[in-house]
Amino acid sequence: MATPSNKTTAYDEMLKGLWRDNPVFVQVLGMCPMLAVTNSAVNAIAMGLATFFVLVGSSFLVSSMKNLIPKQVRISVYVIIIATFVTVADYTLLALFPAVHKELGAFIPLIVANCMILGRQEAFASKHTVKYAVMDAIGMAGGFMVALFALGAVREILGEGKLFGLSLFGEHFEPWVIMILPPGGFITLGLLLLLFNWVGERKKAFLAQVAAAERSGA
Amino acid sequence: MSNDLLQQTSAEPGSTRLVVSLAISGFLSGLIIIGIYVATLPTITENKARELREAVFKVLPGVTRMQKLQFDGERIVIKQDSKDDENTVYAGYDAEARFVGYAIASEGPGFQDTIRLLYGYQPAERKVVGMEILESRETPGLGDKIYKDAAFVANFDDLAVDPLIVSVKKGPKSKPNEIDAITGATISSKAVVRIINEGNQRWLERLPLNPPPLAEEGNG
């Protein structure tokens, strides 16, 4: 985990969550909601937004109160803060979007246990200023949402032949039911991780090549 | 970093401070949770009531008004309190306040979890006239066809309840008390049928041909 030196801007902190340190594809955190609620794009985005709200809110609070929280009980206080935000998100969804809440069911309260959120408090928000903490949270939650959406979209397209409930292929498409069942989640996640690592390897090899070329040129 | 950590742990705050900070954060969190609960409760209750009303209107064609009835152990009376329990049944009336039929809630185990459903019943013809799944966690893509597959749901639009509803796996249904099971979701289909049969067993004897007339403010 890079600590912000003078060179890293708050903007960099946000960007790293989207790609380089993506919570799902690189850190492999938050797998439970990742696999459980990504059977459609809408569910994935709803879960992404709820997580976004909780993570950004808790990072803001934890970072701004970091000097008030005694170190010995910090984890308990973080959990209390996170649980409060989750409860707020839970009731708000239930009141405003009952249909979405019905689909996501038990997985909204389970955001409390999303290791990505507690991880960001302990590893980042509690050690940085509010500005950096919030930017980091926005990046991480954004990266999480992108990952959820990628998984949800692939599974909905292949598993139901639809995206956002709109038919894509017409009558003759036979949906791959397995894709919206749990095995489909594991398969899709595995393939996306493979893709991410492959791209990372390629980039590393390319950079090494460039460096070698520069050395021989000099 | 490690120096900082050492200093922090050596300057150990008294346990009073730990207790106080935990208590304060717990108290504030409690206040916020109570706040959001109170703020959203009216909308949530309203949503639930509207959902139920819409379901009743859906399973009983032509119904525009409803009221809650209750079986008090001997007969059906108009329900006074608003809390629903297993002895609650809903009566649907048309625009001229004429009785159309009952909406009966029933539940039972499905393939994965409890299925809760509501179905419309016309006592004069002894027929089920509509079915709506209220709650289920059946397998997406297979079992969830019990409410996503319009053809399956249409099975319950005109269905005799005597002697028992039967789900038919092969070939089209031929008798008025039969429904076509969903291919690939036989267990879920059978569960729906069983839940309705159980509801019938429990309710049909109790329900009079004509329920208490629509009370004026009984829009429940």
Chai-1 contact restraints between the chains, C-beta under 6 A:
chainA,res_idxA,chainB,res_idxB,connection_type,confidence,min_distance_angstrom,max_distance_angstrom,comment,restraint_id
A,N39,B,P140,contact,1.0,0.0,6.0,A-B,restraint_1
A,P70,B,P13,contact,1.0,0.0,6.0,A-B,restraint_2
A,P70,B,R17,contact,1.0,0.0,6.0,A-B,restraint_3
A,P70,B,L18,contact,1.0,0.0,6.0,A-B,restraint_4
A,P70,B,S21,contact,1.0,0.0,6.0,A-B,restraint_5
A,K71,B,Q8,contact,1.0,0.0,6.0,A-B,restraint_6
A,Q72,B,L18,contact,1.0,0.0,6.0,A-B,restraint_7
A,V73,B,L18,contact,1.0,0.0,6.0,A-B,restraint_8
A,V73,B,L22,contact,1.0,0.0,6.0,A-B,restraint_9
A,V77,B,S25,contact,1.0,0.0,6.0,A-B,restraint_10
A,I80,B,S25,contact,1.0,0.0,6.0,A-B,restraint_11
A,I80,B,S29,contact,1.0,0.0,6.0,A-B,restraint_12
A,T84,B,S29,contact,1.0,0.0,6.0,A-B,restraint_13
A,T84,B,I32,contact,1.0,0.0,6.0,A-B,restraint_14
A,T87,B,I33,contact,1.0,0.0,6.0,A-B,restraint_15
A,V88,B,I36,contact,1.0,0.0,6.0,A-B,restraint_16
A,Y91,B,I36,contact,1.0,0.0,6.0,A-B,restraint_17
A,Y91,B,T40,contact,1.0,0.0,6.0,A-B,restraint_18
A,L94,B,I44,contact,1.0,0.0,6.0,A-B,restraint_19
A,A95,B,T40,contact,1.0,0.0,6.0,A-B,restraint_20
A,A95,B,T43,contact,1.0,0.0,6.0,A-B,restraint_21
A,A95,B,I44,contact,1.0,0.0,6.0,A-B,restraint_22
A,P98,B,N47,contact,1.0,0.0,6.0,A-B,restraint_23
A,V177,B,G141,contact,1.0,0.0,6.0,A-B,restraint_24
A,I180,B,P140,contact,1.0,0.0,6.0,A-B,restraint_25
A,I180,B,G141,contact,1.0,0.0,6.0,A-B,restraint_26
